[in-house]
Amino acid sequence: MKPIEFSREERVAIAAKLRDYFARELDQELGQLPAEMLLDFIGKEIGGAFYNRGVHDAQQLVQQKAEDIVEALYGLERAAPTR
């Protein structure tokens, strides 16, 4: 699987969220570099699980929409003339 990559701006924003979380919930200060290292770790070690869940959810949504389309198409059918 191709690694998940973020732009520099996205990395900075995500690291800021991690730093805020650590400060608020764990009463720990986390520097920018450790926050980015944590982001890399999460991406490598558990990111695939989140990605796979998103793919699974998307598959379910597409399947449901396809079923809705099939039902809508059946609703458009007209009775065939009888002899």
Distance bins in CASP14 RR format, pairs under 12 A and 6 or more apart:
PFRMAT RR
TARGET T0000
AUTHOR 0000-0000-0000
RMODE 2
METHOD distances of the structure
MODEL  1
1 43 0 0 0 0 0 1 0 0 0 0 0
1 44 0 0 0 0 0 1 0 0 0 0 0
1 47 0 0 0 0 1 0 0 0 0 0 0
1 48 1 0 0 1 0 0 0 0 0 0 0
1 49 0 0 0 0 0 1 0 0 0 0 0
1 51 1 0 0 1 0 0 0 0 0 0 0
1 52 0 0 0 0 1 0 0 0 0 0 0
1 55 0 0 0 0 0 1 0 0 0 0 0
2 43 0 0 0 0 0 1 0 0 0 0 0
2 48 0 0 0 0 0 1 0 0 0 0 0
2 51 0 0 0 0 1 0 0 0 0 0 0
3 39 0 0 0 0 0 1 0 0 0 0 0
3 40 0 0 0 0 1 0 0 0 0 0 0
3 42 0 0 0 0 0 1 0 0 0 0 0
3 43 1 0 0 1 0 0 0 0 0 0 0
3 44 1 0 0 1 0 0 0 0 0 0 0
3 45 0 0 0 0 0 1 0 0 0 0 0
3 47 0 0 0 0 1 0 0 0 0 0 0
3 48 0 0 0 0 1 0 0 0 0 0 0
3 51 0 0 0 0 0 1 0 0 0 0 0
4 10 0 0 0 0 0 1 0 0 0 0 0
4 11 0 0 0 0 0 1 0 0 0 0 0
4 14 0 0 0 0 0 1 0 0 0 0 0
4 39 0 0 0 0 1 0 0 0 0 0 0
4 40 0 0 0 0 1 0 0 0 0 0 0
4 42 0 0 0 0 1 0 0 0 0 0 0
4 43 1 0 1 0 0 0 0 0 0 0 0
4 44 0 0 0 0 1 0 0 0 0 0 0
4 45 0 0 0 0 0 1 0 0 0 0 0
4 46 0 0 0 0 0 1 0 0 0 0 0
4 47 1 0 0 1 0 0 0 0 0 0 0
4 48 1 0 0 1 0 0 0 0 0 0 0
4 49 0 0 0 0 0 1 0 0 0 0 0
4 50 0 0 0 0 1 0 0 0 0 0 0
4 51 1 0 0 1 0 0 0 0 0 0 0
4 52 0 0 0 0 0 1 0 0 0 0 0
5 11 0 0 0 0 1 0 0 0 0 0 0
5 14 0 0 0 0 0 1 0 0 0 0 0
5 39 0 0 0 0 0 1 0 0 0 0 0
5 40 0 0 0 0 0 1 0 0 0 0 0
5 43 0 0 0 0 1 0 0 0 0 0 0
5 44 0 0 0 0 0 1 0 0 0 0 0
6 12 0 0 0 0 1 0 0 0 0 0 0
6 13 0 0 0 0 1 0 0 0 0 0 0
6 14 1 0 0 1 0 0 0 0 0 0 0
6 15 0 0 0 0 1 0 0 0 0 0 0
6 36 0 0 0 0 1 0 0 0 0 0 0
6 39 1 0 0 1 0 0 0 0 0 0 0
6 40 0 0 0 0 0 1 0 0 0 0 0
6 42 0 0 0 0 0 1 0 0 0 0 0
6 43 0 0 0 0 1 0 0 0 0 0 0
6 47 0 0 0 0 0 1 0 0 0 0 0
7 13 0 0 0 0 1 0 0 0 0 0 0
7 14 0 0 0 0 0 1 0 0 0 0 0
8 14 0 0 0 0 0 1 0 0 0 0 0
8 15 0 0 0 0 0 1 0 0 0 0 0
8 32 0 0 0 0 0 1 0 0 0 0 0
8 36 0 0 0 0 0 1 0 0 0 0 0
9 15 0 0 0 0 0 1 0 0 0 0 0
9 16 0 0 0 0 0 1 0 0 0 0 0
10 16 0 0 0 0 0 1 0 0 0 0 0
10 17 0 0 0 0 0 1 0 0 0 0 0
10 36 0 0 0 0 0 1 0 0 0 0 0
10 39 0 0 0 0 1 0 0 0 0 0 0
11 17 0 0 0 0 0 1 0 0 0 0 0
11 18 0 0 0 0 0 1 0 0 0 0 0
11 32 0 0 0 0 1 0 0 0 0 0 0
11 33 0 0 0 0 0 1 0 0 0 0 0
11 35 0 0 0 0 1 0 0 0 0 0 0
11 36 1 0 0 1 0 0 0 0 0 0 0
11 37 0 0 0 0 0 1 0 0 0 0 0
11 38 0 0 0 0 0 1 0 0 0 0 0
11 39 1 0 0 1 0 0 0 0 0 0 0
11 40 0 0 0 0 1 0 0 0 0 0 0
11 43 0 0 0 0 0 1 0 0 0 0 0
12 18 0 0 0 0 0 1 0 0 0 0 0
12 19 0 0 0 0 0 1 0 0 0 0 0
12 32 1 0 0 1 0 0 0 0 0 0 0
12 33 0 0 0 0 0 1 0 0 0 0 0
12 35 0 0 0 0 1 0 0 0 0 0 0
12 36 0 0 0 0 1 0 0 0 0 0 0
12 39 0 0 0 0 0 1 0 0 0 0 0
13 19 0 0 0 0 0 1 0 0 0 0 0
13 20 0 0 0 0 0 1 0 0 0 0 0
13 32 0 0 0 0 0 1 0 0 0 0 0
13 35 0 0 0 0 0 1 0 0 0 0 0
13 36 0 0 0 0 0 1 0 0 0 0 0
13 39 0 0 0 0 0 1 0 0 0 0 0
14 20 0 0 0 0 0 1 0 0 0 0 0
14 21 0 0 0 0 0 1 0 0 0 0 0
14 32 0 0 0 0 0 1 0 0 0 0 0
14 35 0 0 0 0 1 0 0 0 0 0 0
14 36 0 0 0 0 1 0 0 0 0 0 0
14 38 0 0 0 0 1 0 0 0 0 0 0
14 39 1 0 1 0 0 0 0 0 0 0 0
14 40 0 0 0 0 0 1 0 0 0 0 0
14 42 0 0 0 0 1 0 0 0 0 0 0
14 43 0 0 0 0 0 1 0 0 0 0 0
15 21 0 0 0 0 0 1 0 0 0 0 0
15 22 0 0 0 0 0 1 0 0 0 0 0
15 30 0 0 0 0 1 0 0 0 0 0 0
15 31 0 0 0 0 1 0 0 0 0 0 0
15 32 1 0 1 0 0 0 0 0 0 0 0
15 33 0 0 0 0 1 0 0 0 0 0 0
15 34 0 0 0 0 1 0 0 0 0 0 0
15 35 1 1 0 0 0 0 0 0 0 0 0
15 36 1 0 1 0 0 0 0 0 0 0 0
15 37 0 0 0 0 1 0 0 0 0 0 0
15 38 0 0 0 0 1 0 0 0 0 0 0
15 39 1 0 1 0 0 0 0 0 0 0 0
15 40 0 0 0 0 0 1 0 0 0 0 0
15 42 0 0 0 0 0 1 0 0 0 0 0
16 22 0 0 0 0 0 1 0 0 0 0 0
16 23 0 0 0 0 0 1 0 0 0 0 0
16 30 0 0 0 0 0 1 0 0 0 0 0
16 31 0 0 0 0 0 1 0 0 0 0 0
16 32 0 0 0 0 1 0 0 0 0 0 0
16 35 1 0 0 1 0 0 0 0 0 0 0
16 36 0 0 0 0 0 1 0 0 0 0 0
16 39 0 0 0 0 0 1 0 0 0 0 0
17 23 0 0 0 0 0 1 0 0 0 0 0
17 24 0 0 0 0 0 1 0 0 0 0 0
17 25 0 0 0 0 0 1 0 0 0 0 0
17 30 0 0 0 0 0 1 0 0 0 0 0
17 35 0 0 0 0 1 0 0 0 0 0 0
17 36 0 0 0 0 0 1 0 0 0 0 0
17 38 0 0 0 0 0 1 0 0 0 0 0
17 39 0 0 0 0 1 0 0 0 0 0 0
17 42 0 0 0 0 0 1 0 0 0 0 0
18 24 0 0 0 0 0 1 0 0 0 0 0
18 25 0 0 0 0 0 1 0 0 0 0 0
18 26 0 0 0 0 0 1 0 0 0 0 0
18 28 0 0 0 0 0 1 0 0 0 0 0
18 29 0 0 0 0 0 1 0 0 0 0 0
18 30 1 0 0 1 0 0 0 0 0 0 0
18 31 0 0 0 0 1 0 0 0 0 0 0
18 32 0 0 0 0 1 0 0 0 0 0 0
18 33 0 0 0 0 0 1 0 0 0 0 0
18 34 0 0 0 0 1 0 0 0 0 0 0
18 35 1 0 1 0 0 0 0 0 0 0 0
18 36 0 0 0 0 1 0 0 0 0 0 0
18 37 0 0 0 0 0 1 0 0 0 0 0
18 38 1 0 1 0 0 0 0 0 0 0 0
18 39 1 0 0 1 0 0 0 0 0 0 0
18 40 0 0 0 0 0 1 0 0 0 0 0
18 41 0 0 0 0 0 1 0 0 0 0 0
18 42 0 0 0 0 1 0 0 0 0 0 0
19 25 0 0 0 0 0 1 0 0 0 0 0
19 26 0 0 0 0 0 1 0 0 0 0 0
19 28 0 0 0 0 1 0 0 0 0 0 0
19 29 1 0 0 1 0 0 0 0 0 0 0
19 30 1 0 1 0 0 0 0 0 0 0 0
19 31 1 0 0 1 0 0 0 0 0 0 0
19 32 1 0 0 1 0 0 0 0 0 0 0
19 33 0 0 0 0 0 1 0 0 0 0 0
19 34 0 0 0 0 1 0 0 0 0 0 0
19 35 1 0 1 0 0 0 0 0 0 0 0
19 36 0 0 0 0 0 1 0 0 0 0 0
19 38 0 0 0 0 1 0 0 0 0 0 0
19 39 0 0 0 0 0 1 0 0 0 0 0
20 26 0 0 0 0 0 1 0 0 0 0 0
20 28 0 0 0 0 0 1 0 0 0 0 0
20 29 0 0 0 0 0 1 0 0 0 0 0
20 30 0 0 0 0 1 0 0 0 0 0 0
20 31 0 0 0 0 0 1 0 0 0 0 0
20 35 0 0 0 0 1 0 0 0 0 0 0
21 27 0 0 0 0 0 1 0 0 0 0 0
21 28 0 0 0 0 1 0 0 0 0 0 0
21 29 0 0 0 0 0 1 0 0 0 0 0
21 30 0 0 0 0 1 0 0 0 0 0 0
21 35 0 0 0 0 1 0 0 0 0 0 0
21 38 0 0 0 0 0 1 0 0 0 0 0
21 39 0 0 0 0 0 1 0 0 0 0 0
21 42 0 0 0 0 0 1 0 0 0 0 0
22 28 1 0 1 0 0 0 0 0 0 0 0
22 29 1 0 0 1 0 0 0 0 0 0 0
22 30 1 0 1 0 0 0 0 0 0 0 0
22 31 0 0 0 0 1 0 0 0 0 0 0
22 32 0 0 0 0 0 1 0 0 0 0 0
22 34 0 0 0 0 1 0 0 0 0 0 0
22 35 1 0 0 1 0 0 0 0 0 0 0
22 38 0 0 0 0 1 0 0 0 0 0 0
23 29 1 0 0 1 0 0 0 0 0 0 0
23 30 1 0 0 1 0 0 0 0 0 0 0
23 31 0 0 0 0 0 1 0 0 0 0 0
23 35 0 0 0 0 0 1 0 0 0 0 0
24 30 0 0 0 0 0 1 0 0 0 0 0
26 38 0 0 0 0 0 1 0 0 0 0 0
28 34 0 0 0 0 1 0 0 0 0 0 0
28 35 0 0 0 0 0 1 0 0 0 0 0
28 38 0 0 0 0 0 1 0 0 0 0 0
29 35 0 0 0 0 0 1 0 0 0 0 0
30 36 0 0 0 0 1 0 0 0 0 0 0
30 37 0 0 0 0 1 0 0 0 0 0 0
30 38 1 0 0 1 0 0 0 0 0 0 0
30 39 0 0 0 0 0 1 0 0 0 0 0
31 37 0 0 0 0 1 0 0 0 0 0 0
31 38 0 0 0 0 1 0 0 0 0 0 0
31 39 0 0 0 0 0 1 0 0 0 0 0
32 38 0 0 0 0 0 1 0 0 0 0 0
32 39 0 0 0 0 0 1 0 0 0 0 0
33 39 0 0 0 0 0 1 0 0 0 0 0
33 40 0 0 0 0 0 1 0 0 0 0 0
34 40 0 0 0 0 0 1 0 0 0 0 0
34 41 0 0 0 0 0 1 0 0 0 0 0
35 41 0 0 0 0 0 1 0 0 0 0 0
35 42 0 0 0 0 0 1 0 0 0 0 0
36 42 0 0 0 0 0 1 0 0 0 0 0
36 43 0 0 0 0 0 1 0 0 0 0 0
37 43 0 0 0 0 0 1 0 0 0 0 0
37 44 0 0 0 0 0 1 0 0 0 0 0
38 44 0 0 0 0 0 1 0 0 0 0 0
38 45 0 0 0 0 0 1 0 0 0 0 0
38 46 0 0 0 0 0 1 0 0 0 0 0
39 45 0 0 0 0 0 1 0 0 0 0 0
39 46 0 0 0 0 0 1 0 0 0 0 0
39 47 0 0 0 0 0 1 0 0 0 0 0
40 46 0 0 0 0 0 1 0 0 0 0 0
40 47 0 0 0 0 0 1 0 0 0 0 0
41 47 0 0 0 0 1 0 0 0 0 0 0
42 48 0 0 0 0 1 0 0 0 0 0 0
42 49 0 0 0 0 0 1 0 0 0 0 0
42 50 0 0 0 0 1 0 0 0 0 0 0
42 51 0 0 0 0 0 1 0 0 0 0 0
43 49 0 0 0 0 1 0 0 0 0 0 0
43 50 0 0 0 0 1 0 0 0 0 0 0
43 51 0 0 0 0 1 0 0 0 0 0 0
44 51 0 0 0 0 0 1 0 0 0 0 0
46 52 0 0 0 0 0 1 0 0 0 0 0
46 53 0 0 0 0 0 1 0 0 0 0 0
47 53 0 0 0 0 1 0 0 0 0 0 0
47 54 0 0 0 0 0 1 0 0 0 0 0
47 55 0 0 0 0 0 1 0 0 0 0 0
48 54 0 0 0 0 1 0 0 0 0 0 0
48 55 0 0 0 0 1 0 0 0 0 0 0
48 56 0 0 0 0 0 1 0 0 0 0 0
49 55 0 0 0 0 0 1 0 0 0 0 0
49 56 0 0 0 0 0 1 0 0 0 0 0
50 56 0 0 0 0 0 1 0 0 0 0 0
50 57 0 0 0 0 0 1 0 0 0 0 0
51 57 0 0 0 0 0 1 0 0 0 0 0
51 58 0 0 0 0 0 1 0 0 0 0 0
52 58 0 0 0 0 0 1 0 0 0 0 0
52 59 0 0 0 0 0 1 0 0 0 0 0
53 59 0 0 0 0 0 1 0 0 0 0 0
53 60 0 0 0 0 0 1 0 0 0 0 0
54 60 0 0 0 0 1 0 0 0 0 0 0
54 61 0 0 0 0 1 0 0 0 0 0 0
54 62 0 0 0 0 0 1 0 0 0 0 0
55 61 0 0 0 0 0 1 0 0 0 0 0
55 62 0 0 0 0 0 1 0 0 0 0 0
56 62 0 0 0 0 0 1 0 0 0 0 0
56 63 0 0 0 0 0 1 0 0 0 0 0
57 63 0 0 0 0 0 1 0 0 0 0 0
57 64 0 0 0 0 0 1 0 0 0 0 0
58 64 0 0 0 0 0 1 0 0 0 0 0
58 65 0 0 0 0 0 1 0 0 0 0 0
59 65 0 0 0 0 0 1 0 0 0 0 0
59 66 0 0 0 0 0 1 0 0 0 0 0
60 66 0 0 0 0 0 1 0 0 0 0 0
60 67 0 0 0 0 0 1 0 0 0 0 0
61 67 0 0 0 0 0 1 0 0 0 0 0
61 68 0 0 0 0 0 1 0 0 0 0 0
62 68 0 0 0 0 0 1 0 0 0 0 0
62 69 0 0 0 0 0 1 0 0 0 0 0
63 69 0 0 0 0 0 1 0 0 0 0 0
63 70 0 0 0 0 0 1 0 0 0 0 0
64 70 0 0 0 0 0 1 0 0 0 0 0
64 71 0 0 0 0 0 1 0 0 0 0 0
65 71 0 0 0 0 0 1 0 0 0 0 0
65 72 0 0 0 0 0 1 0 0 0 0 0
66 72 0 0 0 0 0 1 0 0 0 0 0
66 73 0 0 0 0 0 1 0 0 0 0 0
67 73 0 0 0 0 0 1 0 0 0 0 0
67 74 0 0 0 0 0 1 0 0 0 0 0
68 74 0 0 0 0 0 1 0 0 0 0 0
68 75 0 0 0 0 0 1 0 0 0 0 0
69 75 0 0 0 0 0 1 0 0 0 0 0
69 76 0 0 0 0 0 1 0 0 0 0 0
70 76 0 0 0 0 0 1 0 0 0 0 0
70 77 0 0 0 0 0 1 0 0 0 0 0
71 77 0 0 0 0 0 1 0 0 0 0 0
END
